[in-house]
Amino acid sequence: MGAQWKHKGRTEHAAAKGRLFTKLVKELIVSAKAGGADPSTNPRLRMAVEQAKKASMPRDTLERAIKKGAGLLDEPVNYELVTYEGFAPHQVPVIVECLTENKNRTATNIRVLFRKGQIATSGAVSWDFNRLGVIEATPPEGGADAEAAAIEAGAQDLEAAEEGATRFLTAATDLDTVSRALTGMGWTVSSQNLAWIAKNPVHLEGEARSEVESFLEAMDEDDDVQNIYVGLK
């Protein structure tokens, strides 16, 4: 959710893949620091590891990031989560989450990137979003009723995702519980995370949509930007 504006295959480009690795490494570090270096007891880290493997991250890079986050190496890194709110062109609401070790640098860069839109104060945009857990999963072999699975697992809602997957929406506090329940029913969970979901996404077409997508792509290319959530259908 929030990244539906990205073009398919974009991360296959070398530069884009490098940026993806940077974001994944940060998530591994922050996850390990928050919940420990054992994925079996740290749900956030477990999913970060799965995402890193899915992106073909080298094992040495993955393990080093976990050790760094857990404080097992002599090179501690302290990333802070900084959230910015504002509007892309055509008043499309945007929430940008950054992980940074230099908040001044990040603030300067984000303000420059928002020049084609409008940066706003905290709360000016987030009121129009819900903070939810988002789980993407594929059904067991032979298929399964997604609605029945959602009810049994305790999800609040569901919608179709790409390549036959289903996106389950949960209360923020129920994310890992629902994910484990789906896994127990034979579903294969490919991602789980907390996200900002727009209550009233904007519908744009043609040149207007292209302008918004260009704005979002430029924002996504900044190394400090970790997640972008946009109210765009």
N, C-alpha and C positions, 0 to 999 in steps of 0.2 A: 504494500500500500504506500502511496505517496511517491512511487517511482515509476508509475505507469507511463510517464512521458518519455522515458528513456527509449532509445532506439535499440531494437534487437541486434545482438552481435557487437554492440559497442565495446563491451569489455574484452573482446577478443583482440582489439588493437593493443599493441605493446604498451603505449603510454597509458592507456586506460587501465590495462591490467596492472601496471605499476601502481596506479592510484588506488585500485581495488585492494592490492596487497597492503598498502599503507593503512587503509581503513580497517582491514581485517586484523592486522598486527595490533593496532590501537585497541580494538575490541577485545582481543585476546589478553592484552596487558591489563586493561581495566577490569575485565571479568575475573582474572586470576587474583588481582589485588583485592577485589571486593569479596570474593567467596572462596579463595584458596585454589591450589594448583591441581586438584583432583576433579576431573570432569564428572565422575560418578556421583559426587556430592555437591556439585556446583552446576545447576541447570544452565545458567547463562554461559558459562565457559564451555559446557558440553555442546551447546548449539554453535558457539563461535568456532570450536574445533571442527565441527561438521561442515560449517560454511567454508572454512579455510581449506579443508580437504577437497570440497566440491570445486573450489577455485584452483585446485592443483598447486597449492602452496607447498614449497619444499619442506620436508619434515624438520630439517635443522632450523629453519626460520620459525616454524610453528612452535617447536619446543623451546627455542630461545625466548620467544615472546612470552610464553607462559612462565618460564623461570624468572624473567625480568619483572613481570607483574607480581609474582609471588615473593619477590625480594630475595631470590636465590642467587642473584648475580650482583657483582659490585658496580652496577651502573643503574641506579634507581631512576625511574622516570615517573613524574607525577602529572598525569593528564587530568584536567578539569573539564567538566561538562558545562558548556556555555550555550544558552539558547537565545536565538534572535527571532523576532516576529516582524512581519511586514507584508508587503504586497508586491507581486510580480506585475508586469504590465497588464493593463485592463482590469486592475483591482482584484487579481486572483490572490487569495490569502495563502501565505507561506510561513511555515515554521522551520527554522534551520537549527539543527543541533551540531555543535562543534566539540571536538575533544582536542584540547590544546595545552601546551606547557608554557605558552606565552599569550596571555589574554589581550595585551595591548596590540600585539601584531595581528591577532585574529580580528579584533574589533575594527582596526583600520581596514583590513582586507574586506571584511563583510560590508562595511559602509560603502566602500568603492563598488562592490558588486551589486549593491542595492540601488545604485544611481539610476538604473534604467527602470526601477520600480520605486518603492517607497519603504524605508525602514520605519518601524513603529515601536512604541513602548511595550513593555511587558504586559500581557493581558489584552492588548488591543486586537489580537487575532485569535489567540488560543481559546477564547470564550466560544468561538464558533467551531471548535473541534472537540471530539471526545478522546480521552486517553484510554485505549483499549489494548488487550492482548490480541495478537494476530498470529495464527498458526496456519501454515500451508502444509497439506498432507495429501497423499495419494491413497486410494482405497486398496484393500488387500486383493490378492489375485482372485479373480472371479467376480469382483465388484462388491459393493455394499451400498446401503441406503445412507447417503450423507446426512439427511435430515434426522433420521433415527439415531445416527452416530452422534450428531450434535446434541440432541436431547439427552442421550445416555451419558455423554461425557461432561455435560454441564455448560456447553457453549451458549452464548447469547444469540448468535446469528451465524449465517454462513452465506457464501457466495461462490460462484465458479471462479477458478483461477486458470492459469495456462496449463496446457498439456495434460488435461484430464484431472488436475488437482482440484482440491476444494480449500477455500480460505475460511477458517473458523474464527469468529470474533468472540472474545471472552472479556469478563471483567479483568482489570489489571491484576488483581490479586489472585485470580484463578488460572493464570496463564500456564504454569507448570503442571498444575493438577489436571487440567483439561488435556494438555499435551500427553501426559503419562496415560490418561484414560484412553485416548485415541490409539496410542501405541499398543496398549493392552488389548484393543479390539482388532489389531492387525493392520492398522493404518500406518503408513510410513511418513513420519514427520520430516519435512525438508527444511523448515525454518520456523522459528518462534521468536517473537520479540514484542516489546511494547511499542505502540505507535500512536501518532495523532491522526485521527480519522475525521475528515471534514463532515460537518453536519449538512452543509448546503453547498456542495461543489458546483463550480461554475462550468457552463458548457460553452466552449469556443470552437470555432472552425476556421480553416483557411489561414490567412496571413496573421490573424490575431493569435491563433493557437501556436503558430510557428514562432512568433515573437516570445511567447511565454516559454516555450520549450528551449529556445536559445538562451534565455535568461537563466533557466534552471540548469542547463548544461554547464554554463559558465560558473555558476555557483558550485556545482558538484565537482568541478575540476580543482577547487581549492583544497589543499592537503588537510586543512584543519576541519573541513566540513565532513561530518560523519553521516548524518541523515538529513534528508529534506522531505517534508510533508507538505503537500500542496492540495488546495481545494479545487481540483480540476477533474472534470468527468473524463 
